[in-house]
Amino acid sequence: MSLPAITFITGTDTDVGKTLTTAALAATLSAAGATVAVYKPTQTGVTPDGHGDMDEVTRLTGLGTVFEGVRLRDPMAPVVAAARENRALPSLQHHVDRLATLTATFDHVLVEGAGGLLVELDGEAHTLADLAAAAPAAATAMVVVCRSALGTLNHTMLTLEALGRRGLPVTGLAIGSWPAAPSAIELTNREYFRASGTSFLGSLPAGASRLDPAAFRCAAPRWLHLPVA
C-alpha cells in the first residue's frame, strides 16, 4: 500500500471526519513501517485546556511527529479567528518551507486542511488547494473526506471538480463517519462513491474517536485500503 510523499486531507465541509481520517491514514502507514509526519497549517477551535485536532491525532496514533502552523482559539475560519486574536497567519511560503523540511525527513507527510478545500489559510486568500499546488514534491495528491448522508454527492462532486480544474490529483475518497445502522440513502451514496471512477478508500466507523488508542491503531488498516504502489 502507498500514498504520495505529501498527501493533503481535505473535506467536503467542516466536521466531516478529516482529523480522524488523518489519524487513520497515519496509523495505517506507520503500521506498514513508514515514517510519518502530520502537519496542520491552521488549527482553529483550540479548547480552553489547549486541545486541538493535532492533539487528537497524537493521542490516537502515538506519533510524536505532529505539527501545526498556528493555533487559534475560536472555532471559525482561520482569517476570522486570527483577526479576533489580533494574530498574523503564517504565509503560504512558510507552509511550503515546513513541508520541504518534513519531506526531507519522513517517508510520508499528511497535511490536514481547515474546513473545506477553499477555506482561506492566510491573509492573501491562499487555500489548501494553493498550498497543494505549491508543494515541493512532485508526488502529491489529495484525499477527500465525505459525509455519508443526504447532500454528500453534490458536495463531493463540487470538491472533485474544483480539484480537477486546478490539476490536483486525487488519491481517493473516504467517508469520515459511517453509522452502525446506515440508511438506504447512505448505502446508495457509498455505492455511488465506489462506482464514481475515483478510488474509494473506505469508511471510518462512527465513534472511532472513542476507541482506546491501541484499538484505533489496530483497526485503522482495516478501515482504509490504500492504493498499491
Accessible surface in RSA format (square Angstrom, percent):
REM  Atomic radii and reference values for relative SASA: ProtOr
REM  Chains: A
REM  Algorithm: Lee & Richards
REM  Probe-radius: 1.40
REM  Slices: 20
REM RES _ NUM      All-atoms   Total-Side   Main-Chain    Non-polar    All polar
REM                ABS   REL    ABS   REL    ABS   REL    ABS   REL    ABS   REL
RES MET A   1   113.21  58.6  61.36  40.6  51.85 123.5  58.53  49.8  54.68  72.4
RES SER A   2    32.08  27.1  29.50  39.4   2.58   5.9   8.94  19.0  23.14  32.4
RES LEU A   3     9.37   5.2   0.00   0.0   9.37  23.5   3.39   2.4   5.97  16.1
RES PRO A   4    30.09  21.9  20.08  18.3  10.01  36.4  28.94  23.9   1.15   7.1
RES ALA A   5    33.77  31.1  28.00  43.2   5.77  13.1  29.98  42.2   3.79  10.0
RES ILE A   6     0.00   0.0   0.00   0.0   0.00   0.0   0.00   0.0   0.00   0.0
RES THR A   7     0.45   0.3   0.42   0.4   0.03   0.1   0.05   0.1   0.40   0.6
RES PHE A   8     0.00   0.0   0.00   0.0   0.00   0.0   0.00   0.0   0.00   0.0
RES ILE A   9     0.00   0.0   0.00   0.0   0.00   0.0   0.00   0.0   0.00   0.0
RES THR A  10     0.35   0.2   0.34   0.3   0.01   0.0   0.01   0.0   0.34   0.5
RES GLY A  11     0.54   0.7   0.00   N/A   0.54   0.7   0.00   0.0   0.54   1.2
RES THR A  12    18.95  13.5   0.44   0.5  18.51  44.1   0.46   0.6  18.50  28.0
RES ASP A  13    56.56  39.6  53.37  53.1   3.19   7.5   7.08  16.7  49.48  49.3
RES THR A  14    73.06  52.0  72.43  73.4   0.62   1.5  49.49  66.5  23.57  35.6
RES ASP A  15   125.69  88.0  96.69  96.2  29.00  68.6  34.19  80.5  91.50  91.2
RES VAL A  16     5.84   3.8   0.00   0.0   5.84  14.1   4.09   3.6   1.75   4.7
RES GLY A  17    18.38  22.7   0.00   N/A  18.38  22.7  14.26  39.1   4.12   9.2
RES LYS A  18    14.41   7.0  11.93   7.3   2.47   5.9   1.58   1.4  12.83  13.7
RES THR A  19    21.34  15.2  19.66  19.9   1.68   4.0  14.70  19.7   6.64  10.0
RES LEU A  20    31.64  17.6  31.36  22.4   0.28   0.7  31.36  22.0   0.28   0.8
RES THR A  21     0.20   0.1   0.20   0.2   0.00   0.0   0.20   0.3   0.00   0.0
RES THR A  22     0.00   0.0   0.00   0.0   0.00   0.0   0.00   0.0   0.00   0.0
RES ALA A  23     0.00   0.0   0.00   0.0   0.00   0.0   0.00   0.0   0.00   0.0
RES ALA A  24     0.00   0.0   0.00   0.0   0.00   0.0   0.00   0.0   0.00   0.0
RES LEU A  25     0.13   0.1   0.13   0.1   0.00   0.0   0.13   0.1   0.00   0.0
RES ALA A  26     0.00   0.0   0.00   0.0   0.00   0.0   0.00   0.0   0.00   0.0
RES ALA A  27     6.08   5.6   0.04   0.1   6.03  13.7   3.46   4.9   2.62   6.9
RES THR A  28     0.67   0.5   0.36   0.4   0.31   0.7   0.36   0.5   0.31   0.5
RES LEU A  29     3.28   1.8   3.28   2.3   0.00   0.0   3.28   2.3   0.00   0.0
RES SER A  30    40.92  34.6  26.16  34.9  14.75  34.0  25.53  54.4  15.39  21.6
RES ALA A  31    74.19  68.2  29.75  45.9  44.44 101.1  42.33  59.6  31.86  84.4
RES ALA A  32    61.94  56.9  19.13  29.5  42.81  97.4  31.83  44.8  30.11  79.8
RES GLY A  33    65.76  81.1   0.00   N/A  65.76  81.1  36.62 100.5  29.14  65.3
RES ALA A  34    24.65  22.7  12.35  19.1  12.31  28.0  15.84  22.3   8.81  23.3
RES THR A  35    68.12  48.5  64.30  65.2   3.82   9.1  66.45  89.2   1.68   2.5
RES VAL A  36     4.20   2.8   0.00   0.0   4.20  10.1   0.00   0.0   4.20  11.4
RES ALA A  37     0.00   0.0   0.00   0.0   0.00   0.0   0.00   0.0   0.00   0.0
RES VAL A  38     0.00   0.0   0.00   0.0   0.00   0.0   0.00   0.0   0.00   0.0
RES TYR A  39     0.00   0.0   0.00   0.0   0.00   0.0   0.00   0.0   0.00   0.0
RES LYS A  40     6.77   3.3   6.77   4.2   0.00   0.0   3.55   3.2   3.23   3.4
RES PRO A  41     0.71   0.5   0.71   0.7   0.00   0.0   0.71   0.6   0.00   0.0
RES THR A  42     0.65   0.5   0.29   0.3   0.36   0.9   0.00   0.0   0.65   1.0
RES GLN A  43     1.84   1.0   1.84   1.3   0.00   0.0   0.00   0.0   1.84   1.4
RES THR A  44    25.23  17.9  16.45  16.7   8.78  20.9   0.00   0.0  25.23  38.1
RES GLY A  45    24.11  29.7   0.00   N/A  24.11  29.7   7.17  19.7  16.93  37.9
RES VAL A  46    19.06  12.5  12.41  11.2   6.65  16.0  12.41  10.8   6.65  18.0
RES THR A  47    59.56  42.4  52.19  52.9   7.38  17.6  55.43  74.5   4.13   6.2
RES PRO A  48   150.12 109.4 106.12  96.7  44.00 159.9 119.40  98.6  30.72 190.9
RES ASP A  49   125.67  88.0  83.50  83.1  42.17  99.7  52.21 122.9  73.45  73.3
RES GLY A  50    31.78  39.2   0.00   N/A  31.78  39.2  24.00  65.9   7.78  17.4
RES HIS A  51    69.70  38.1  66.69  46.4   3.02   7.7  47.23  48.7  22.47  26.1
RES GLY A  52     5.97   7.4   0.00   N/A   5.97   7.4   5.84  16.0   0.13   0.3
RES ASP A  53    47.26  33.1  45.96  45.7   1.30   3.1   1.28   3.0  45.98  45.9
RES MET A  54     5.77   3.0   5.17   3.4   0.60   1.4   5.62   4.8   0.15   0.2
RES ASP A  55    49.60  34.7  45.10  44.9   4.51  10.7   9.35  22.0  40.26  40.1
RES GLU A  56    31.03  17.8  31.03  23.5   0.00   0.0  17.49  33.8  13.54  11.1
RES VAL A  57     0.00   0.0   0.00   0.0   0.00   0.0   0.00   0.0   0.00   0.0
RES THR A  58    56.20  40.0  53.78  54.5   2.41   5.8  45.98  61.8  10.22  15.4
RES ARG A  59    96.53  40.5  83.40  42.5  13.13  31.3  63.12  86.3  33.42  20.3
RES LEU A  60     0.00   0.0   0.00   0.0   0.00   0.0   0.00   0.0   0.00   0.0
RES THR A  61    14.11  10.0   0.77   0.8  13.34  31.8   0.77   1.0  13.34  20.2
RES GLY A  62    50.97  62.9   0.00   N/A  50.97  62.9  20.01  54.9  30.95  69.3
RES LEU A  63    31.47  17.5  28.47  20.4   3.00   7.5  30.49  21.4   0.98   2.6
RES GLY A  64    76.23  94.0   0.00   N/A  76.23  94.0  39.02 107.1  37.21  83.3
RES THR A  65    36.24  25.8  36.24  36.7   0.00   0.0  35.54  47.7   0.70   1.1
RES VAL A  66    25.75  16.9   2.81   2.5  22.94  55.3   2.81   2.4  22.94  62.2
RES PHE A  67    62.69  31.4  57.80  35.8   4.89  12.7  62.69  38.0   0.00   0.0
RES GLU A  68    37.03  21.3  18.45  14.0  18.58  44.2  10.12  19.6  26.90  22.0
RES GLY A  69    19.34  23.9   0.00   N/A  19.34  23.9   0.01   0.0  19.34  43.3
RES VAL A  70    13.49   8.9   5.89   5.3   7.60  18.3  13.43  11.7   0.06   0.2
RES ARG A  71    83.43  35.0  75.34  38.4   8.09  19.3  46.51  63.6  36.92  22.4
RES LEU A  72     1.37   0.8   0.00   0.0   1.37   3.4   1.37   1.0   0.00   0.0
RES ARG A  73   153.84  64.6 148.07  75.5   5.77  13.7  61.97  84.7  91.87  55.7
RES ASP A  74    31.45  22.0  30.98  30.8   0.48   1.1   0.79   1.9  30.66  30.6
RES PRO A  75   115.78  84.4  87.62  79.9  28.16 102.4  91.89  75.9  23.89 148.5
RES MET A  76    73.72  38.2  59.08  39.1  14.65  34.9  64.24  54.6   9.49  12.6
RES ALA A  77    52.14  47.9  37.29  57.6  14.85  33.8  43.03  60.6   9.11  24.1
RES PRO A  78     1.59   1.2   1.59   1.5   0.00   0.0   1.59   1.3   0.00   0.0
RES VAL A  79    54.21  35.7  52.13  47.2   2.09   5.0  52.32  45.5   1.89   5.1
RES VAL A  80    68.83  45.3  67.03  60.7   1.80   4.3  68.83  59.8   0.00   0.0
RES ALA A  81     0.00   0.0   0.00   0.0   0.00   0.0   0.00   0.0   0.00   0.0
RES ALA A  82     3.33   3.1   3.33   5.1   0.00   0.0   3.33   4.7   0.00   0.0
RES ALA A  83    74.21  68.2  47.08  72.7  27.13  61.7  56.04  78.9  18.18  48.1
RES ARG A  84   153.24  64.3 116.40  59.3  36.84  87.7  31.73  43.4 121.51  73.6
RES GLU A  85    32.56  18.7   9.94   7.5  22.62  53.9   9.92  19.2  22.64  18.5
RES ASN A  86   145.46 100.3 120.26 116.2  25.20  60.7  30.95  74.5 114.52 110.7
RES ARG A  87   105.35  44.2  88.87  45.3  16.48  39.2  35.81  48.9  69.54  42.1
RES ALA A  88    93.37  85.8  65.25 100.7  28.12  64.0  73.45 103.4  19.91  52.7
RES LEU A  89    29.48  16.4   6.17   4.4  23.31  58.6   6.49   4.6  22.99  61.9
RES PRO A  90    22.48  16.4  10.89   9.9  11.59  42.1  22.11  18.3   0.37   2.3
RES SER A  91    57.69  48.8  50.83  67.8   6.86  15.8  43.16  91.9  14.53  20.4
RES LEU A  92    31.48  17.5  29.63  21.2   1.85   4.7  30.05  21.1   1.44   3.9
RES GLN A  93   107.35  60.0 104.41  76.3   2.94   7.0  51.33 109.3  56.02  42.5
RES HIS A  94    71.61  39.1  65.99  45.9   5.62  14.4  45.97  47.4  25.64  29.8
RES HIS A  95     1.34   0.7   1.34   0.9   0.00   0.0   1.34   1.4   0.00   0.0
RES VAL A  96    19.41  12.8  19.41  17.6   0.00   0.0  19.41  16.9   0.00   0.0
RES ASP A  97    74.00  51.8  71.33  71.0   2.68   6.3  27.63  65.0  46.37  46.2
RES ARG A  98    67.63  28.4  66.93  34.1   0.70   1.7  26.28  35.9  41.35  25.1
RES LEU A  99     0.00   0.0   0.00   0.0   0.00   0.0   0.00   0.0   0.00   0.0
RES ALA A 100    41.72  38.4  34.42  53.1   7.30  16.6  35.53  50.0   6.19  16.4
RES THR A 101    90.88  64.6  83.81  85.0   7.06  16.8  63.13  84.8  27.75  41.9
RES LEU A 102    12.27   6.8  12.05   8.6   0.23   0.6  12.27   8.6   0.00   0.0
RES THR A 103    37.11  26.4  17.67  17.9  19.43  46.3   9.41  12.6  27.70  41.9
RES ALA A 104    91.78  84.4  46.25  71.4  45.53 103.6  58.61  82.5  33.17  87.9
RES THR A 105    94.75  67.4  65.45  66.4  29.29  69.8  51.11  68.7  43.64  66.0
RES PHE A 106    37.45  18.7  28.05  17.4   9.40  24.5  29.91  18.1   7.54  21.6
RES ASP A 107    79.96  56.0  62.19  61.9  17.77  42.0  19.00  44.7  60.96  60.8
RES HIS A 108    22.02  12.0  22.01  15.3   0.01   0.0   7.06   7.3  14.96  17.4
RES VAL A 109     0.33   0.2   0.18   0.2   0.14   0.3   0.18   0.2   0.14   0.4
RES LEU A 110     0.48   0.3   0.48   0.3   0.00   0.0   0.48   0.3   0.00   0.0
RES VAL A 111     0.00   0.0   0.00   0.0   0.00   0.0   0.00   0.0   0.00   0.0
RES GLU A 112     1.41   0.8   1.39   1.1   0.03   0.1   0.00   0.0   1.41   1.2
RES GLY A 113     1.17   1.4   0.00   N/A   1.17   1.4   1.17   3.2   0.00   0.0
RES ALA A 114    10.91  10.0   6.50  10.0   4.41  10.0   8.97  12.6   1.93   5.1
RES GLY A 115    16.78  20.7   0.00   N/A  16.78  20.7   8.88  24.4   7.90  17.7
RES GLY A 116    17.07  21.0   0.00   N/A  17.07  21.0  11.69  32.1   5.38  12.0
RES LEU A 117     9.30   5.2   4.98   3.6   4.32  10.9   4.98   3.5   4.32  11.6
RES LEU A 118    89.12  49.6  71.26  51.0  17.86  44.9  72.61  51.0  16.51  44.4
RES VAL A 119    43.29  28.5  35.79  32.4   7.49  18.1  41.71  36.2   1.57   4.3
RES GLU A 120    75.26  43.2  71.50  54.1   3.76   9.0  16.55  32.0  58.71  47.9
RES LEU A 121     2.91   1.6   2.91   2.1   0.00   0.0   2.91   2.0   0.00   0.0
RES ASP A 122     5.30   3.7   5.29   5.3   0.01   0.0   3.49   8.2   1.81   1.8
RES GLY A 123    71.52  88.2   0.00   N/A  71.52  88.2  32.42  89.0  39.10  87.6
RES GLU A 124   131.32  75.4 108.14  81.8  23.18  55.2  47.60  92.1  83.72  68.4
RES ALA A 125    55.26  50.8  43.99  67.9  11.27  25.6  43.99  61.9  11.27  29.9
RES HIS A 126    47.16  25.8  47.16  32.8   0.00   0.0  23.03  23.7  24.13  28.1
RES THR A 127    12.41   8.8  12.41  12.6   0.00   0.0  10.98  14.7   1.43   2.2
RES LEU A 128     1.85   1.0   1.85   1.3   0.00   0.0   1.85   1.3   0.00   0.0
RES ALA A 129     0.99   0.9   0.06   0.1   0.93   2.1   0.34   0.5   0.65   1.7
RES ASP A 130    51.27  35.9  47.81  47.6   3.46   8.2   6.61  15.5  44.67  44.5
RES LEU A 131     0.00   0.0   0.00   0.0   0.00   0.0   0.00   0.0   0.00   0.0
RES ALA A 132     6.10   5.6   0.30   0.5   5.80  13.2   0.30   0.4   5.80  15.4
RES ALA A 133    73.64  67.7  38.15  58.9  35.48  80.7  43.48  61.2  30.16  79.9
RES ALA A 134    42.43  39.0  21.74  33.6  20.69  47.1  31.95  45.0  10.48  27.8
RES ALA A 135    17.31  15.9   0.60   0.9  16.71  38.0   0.60   0.9  16.71  44.3
RES PRO A 136    64.46  47.0  21.53  19.6  42.92 156.0  33.70  27.8  30.76 191.2
RES ALA A 137    25.12  23.1  12.56  19.4  12.56  28.6  19.12  26.9   6.00  15.9
RES ALA A 138   115.52 106.2  69.38 107.1  46.14 105.0  81.90 115.3  33.61  89.0
RES ALA A 139    55.54  51.1  43.42  67.0  12.12  27.6  54.09  76.2   1.45   3.9
RES THR A 140    17.54  12.5  11.66  11.8   5.88  14.0  11.66  15.7   5.88   8.9
RES ALA A 141     7.39   6.8   6.75  10.4   0.64   1.5   7.39  10.4   0.00   0.0
RES MET A 142     0.85   0.4   0.85   0.6   0.00   0.0   0.49   0.4   0.35   0.5
RES VAL A 143     0.01   0.0   0.01   0.0   0.00   0.0   0.01   0.0   0.00   0.0
RES VAL A 144     0.00   0.0   0.00   0.0   0.00   0.0   0.00   0.0   0.00   0.0
RES VAL A 145     0.00   0.0   0.00   0.0   0.00   0.0   0.00   0.0   0.00   0.0
RES CYS A 146     0.15   0.1   0.09   0.1   0.07   0.2   0.00   0.0   0.15   0.2
RES ARG A 147    84.63  35.5  80.15  40.9   4.48  10.7  35.15  48.0  49.48  30.0
RES SER A 148     9.01   7.6   6.35   8.5   2.66   6.1   0.04   0.1   8.97  12.6
RES ALA A 149    46.51  42.8  45.93  70.9   0.58   1.3  46.19  65.0   0.32   0.9
RES LEU A 150   146.28  81.5 121.53  86.9  24.75  62.2 121.55  85.4  24.73  66.6
RES GLY A 151    34.67  42.8   0.00   N/A  34.67  42.8  29.51  81.0   5.16  11.5
RES THR A 152     1.49   1.1   0.00   0.0   1.49   3.5   0.48   0.7   1.00   1.5
RES LEU A 153    56.25  31.3  55.74  39.9   0.51   1.3  56.25  39.5   0.00   0.0
RES ASN A 154    90.71  62.6  83.07  80.3   7.64  18.4  30.86  74.3  59.85  57.8
RES HIS A 155    70.74  38.7  67.85  47.2   2.90   7.4  41.26  42.5  29.49  34.3
RES THR A 156     0.00   0.0   0.00   0.0   0.00   0.0   0.00   0.0   0.00   0.0
RES MET A 157    77.69  40.2  74.57  49.4   3.12   7.4  74.07  63.0   3.63   4.8
RES LEU A 158   103.36  57.6  97.73  69.9   5.64  14.2  98.24  69.0   5.13  13.8
RES THR A 159    14.22  10.1  10.04  10.2   4.18  10.0   4.06   5.5  10.16  15.4
RES LEU A 160    23.63  13.2  16.90  12.1   6.73  16.9  17.10  12.0   6.54  17.6
RES GLU A 161    94.22  54.1  83.34  63.0  10.88  25.9  30.69  59.4  63.53  51.9
RES ALA A 162    16.92  15.6  13.86  21.4   3.06   7.0  16.55  23.3   0.37   1.0
RES LEU A 163     0.08   0.0   0.08   0.1   0.00   0.0   0.08   0.1   0.00   0.0
RES GLY A 164    53.15  65.5   0.00   N/A  53.15  65.5  34.77  95.4  18.39  41.2
RES ARG A 165   191.70  80.5 150.85  76.9  40.86  97.3  57.80  79.0 133.91  81.2
RES ARG A 166   110.94  46.6  82.47  42.0  28.47  67.8  35.74  48.8  75.20  45.6
RES GLY A 167    61.97  76.4   0.00   N/A  61.97  76.4  36.71 100.7  25.26  56.6
RES LEU A 168    17.99  10.0  12.60   9.0   5.38  13.5  13.40   9.4   4.58  12.3
RES PRO A 169    77.13  56.2  65.63  59.8  11.50  41.8  77.07  63.6   0.06   0.4
RES VAL A 170    43.30  28.5  14.65  13.3  28.64  69.0  15.00  13.0  28.30  76.8
RES THR A 171    17.83  12.7   5.95   6.0  11.88  28.3   9.99  13.4   7.84  11.9
RES GLY A 172     0.00   0.0   0.00   N/A   0.00   0.0   0.00   0.0   0.00   0.0
RES LEU A 173     0.59   0.3   0.59   0.4   0.00   0.0   0.59   0.4   0.00   0.0
RES ALA A 174     0.10   0.1   0.09   0.1   0.02   0.0   0.10   0.1   0.00   0.0
RES ILE A 175     0.18   0.1   0.18   0.1   0.00   0.0   0.18   0.1   0.00   0.0
RES GLY A 176     1.31   1.6   0.00   N/A   1.31   1.6   0.00   0.0   1.31   2.9
RES SER A 177    55.17  46.6  49.17  65.6   6.00  13.8  32.15  68.5  23.01  32.2
RES TRP A 178    31.49  12.6  29.32  14.2   2.17   5.1  20.21  10.8  11.28  18.3
RES PRO A 179    33.68  24.5  31.03  28.3   2.65   9.6  32.01  26.4   1.66  10.3
RES ALA A 180   112.72 103.6  67.91 104.8  44.81 101.9  80.18 112.9  32.53  86.2
RES ALA A 181    90.72  83.4  65.30 100.8  25.42  57.8  70.42  99.2  20.29  53.8
RES PRO A 182    40.23  29.3  23.21  21.2  17.02  61.9  23.21  19.2  17.02 105.8
RES SER A 183    53.61  45.3  42.96  57.3  10.64  24.5  48.50 103.3   5.11   7.2
RES ALA A 184    76.88  70.7  65.31 100.8  11.57  26.3  68.48  96.4   8.40  22.2
RES ILE A 185    79.11  45.0  77.34  57.6   1.76   4.3  78.85  56.8   0.26   0.7
RES GLU A 186    24.94  14.3  24.93  18.9   0.01   0.0   3.04   5.9  21.90  17.9
RES LEU A 187    71.55  39.8  71.10  50.9   0.45   1.1  71.19  50.0   0.36   1.0
RES THR A 188    87.16  62.0  81.50  82.6   5.66  13.5  70.80  95.1  16.36  24.7
RES ASN A 189     8.68   6.0   8.57   8.3   0.11   0.3   0.21   0.5   8.47   8.2
RES ARG A 190    48.23  20.3  48.23  24.6   0.00   0.0   0.31   0.4  47.92  29.0
RES GLU A 191    89.89  51.6  87.06  65.9   2.84   6.8  47.56  92.0  42.33  34.6
RES TYR A 192    95.49  44.6  88.28  50.2   7.21  18.8  64.47  48.4  31.02  38.2
RES PHE A 193     0.53   0.3   0.53   0.3   0.00   0.0   0.53   0.3   0.00   0.0
RES ARG A 194   126.34  53.0  96.65  49.3  29.69  70.7  33.68  46.0  92.66  56.2
RES ALA A 195    88.47  81.3  52.23  80.6  36.24  82.4  62.32  87.8  26.15  69.3
RES SER A 196    39.29  33.2   2.07   2.8  37.22  85.7  11.25  24.0  28.04  39.3
RES GLY A 197    81.70 100.8   0.00   N/A  81.70 100.8  44.42 121.9  37.28  83.5
RES THR A 198    30.17  21.5  22.71  23.0   7.46  17.8   7.82  10.5  22.35  33.8
RES SER A 199    59.82  50.6  41.23  55.0  18.59  42.8  35.18  74.9  24.65  34.5
RES PHE A 200    38.79  19.4  13.88   8.6  24.91  64.8  13.88   8.4  24.91  71.3
RES LEU A 201     1.11   0.6   0.79   0.6   0.31   0.8   1.06   0.7   0.05   0.1
RES GLY A 202     8.19  10.1   0.00   N/A   8.19  10.1   8.19  22.5   0.00   0.0
RES SER A 203    20.08  17.0  10.09  13.5   9.99  23.0   8.70  18.5  11.38  15.9
RES LEU A 204     0.09   0.0   0.09   0.1   0.00   0.0   0.09   0.1   0.00   0.0
RES PRO A 205    48.77  35.5  45.85  41.8   2.92  10.6  47.10  38.9   1.67  10.4
RES ALA A 206    54.56  50.2  33.16  51.2  21.40  48.7  34.07  48.0  20.49  54.3
RES GLY A 207    23.38  28.8   0.00   N/A  23.38  28.8   5.85  16.1  17.52  39.2
RES ALA A 208     1.54   1.4   0.00   0.0   1.54   3.5   1.52   2.1   0.02   0.1
RES SER A 209    36.90  31.2  33.45  44.6   3.45   8.0  10.03  21.4  26.87  37.6
RES ARG A 210   200.54  84.2 165.38  84.3  35.17  83.7  76.28 104.2 124.27  75.3
RES LEU A 211    65.38  36.4  60.70  43.4   4.67  11.8  63.33  44.5   2.05   5.5
RES ASP A 212    90.23  63.2  77.26  76.9  12.97  30.7  37.51  88.3  52.72  52.6
RES PRO A 213    32.69  23.8  32.69  29.8   0.00   0.0  32.69  27.0   0.00   0.0
RES ALA A 214    61.93  56.9  53.72  82.9   8.21  18.7  55.69  78.4   6.24  16.5
RES ALA A 215    44.09  40.5  34.41  53.1   9.68  22.0  41.64  58.6   2.45   6.5
RES PHE A 216     0.00   0.0   0.00   0.0   0.00   0.0   0.00   0.0   0.00   0.0
RES ARG A 217    89.75  37.7  85.92  43.8   3.83   9.1  33.25  45.4  56.49  34.2
RES CYS A 218    86.79  65.6  69.02  77.0  17.77  41.8  27.57  69.9  59.21  63.9
RES ALA A 219     8.29   7.6   8.29  12.8   0.00   0.0   8.29  11.7   0.00   0.0
RES ALA A 220     0.00   0.0   0.00   0.0   0.00   0.0   0.00   0.0   0.00   0.0
RES PRO A 221    41.39  30.2  29.42  26.8  11.97  43.5  29.49  24.3  11.91  74.0
RES ARG A 222   157.33  66.1 140.94  71.8  16.38  39.0  71.03  97.1  86.30  52.3
RES TRP A 223    36.37  14.6  29.93  14.5   6.44  15.1  20.28  10.8  16.09  26.1
RES LEU A 224     1.62   0.9   0.01   0.0   1.61   4.0   0.01   0.0   1.61   4.3
RES HIS A 225   119.41  65.3 108.55  75.5  10.86  27.8  76.58  78.9  42.83  49.8
RES LEU A 226    12.74   7.1   0.00   0.0  12.74  32.0   0.04   0.0  12.70  34.2
RES PRO A 227    50.07  36.5  38.03  34.7  12.04  43.8  49.98  41.3   0.09   0.6
RES VAL A 228   133.35  87.7 106.14  96.1  27.21  65.6 106.14  92.2  27.21  73.8
RES ALA A 229   111.16 102.2  48.66  75.1  62.50 142.2  82.89 116.7  28.27  74.9
END  Absolute sums over single chains surface
CHAIN  1 A     9865.2       7234.2       2631.1       5790.8       4074.4
END  Absolute sums over all chains
TOTAL          9865.2       7234.2       2631.1       5790.8       4074.4
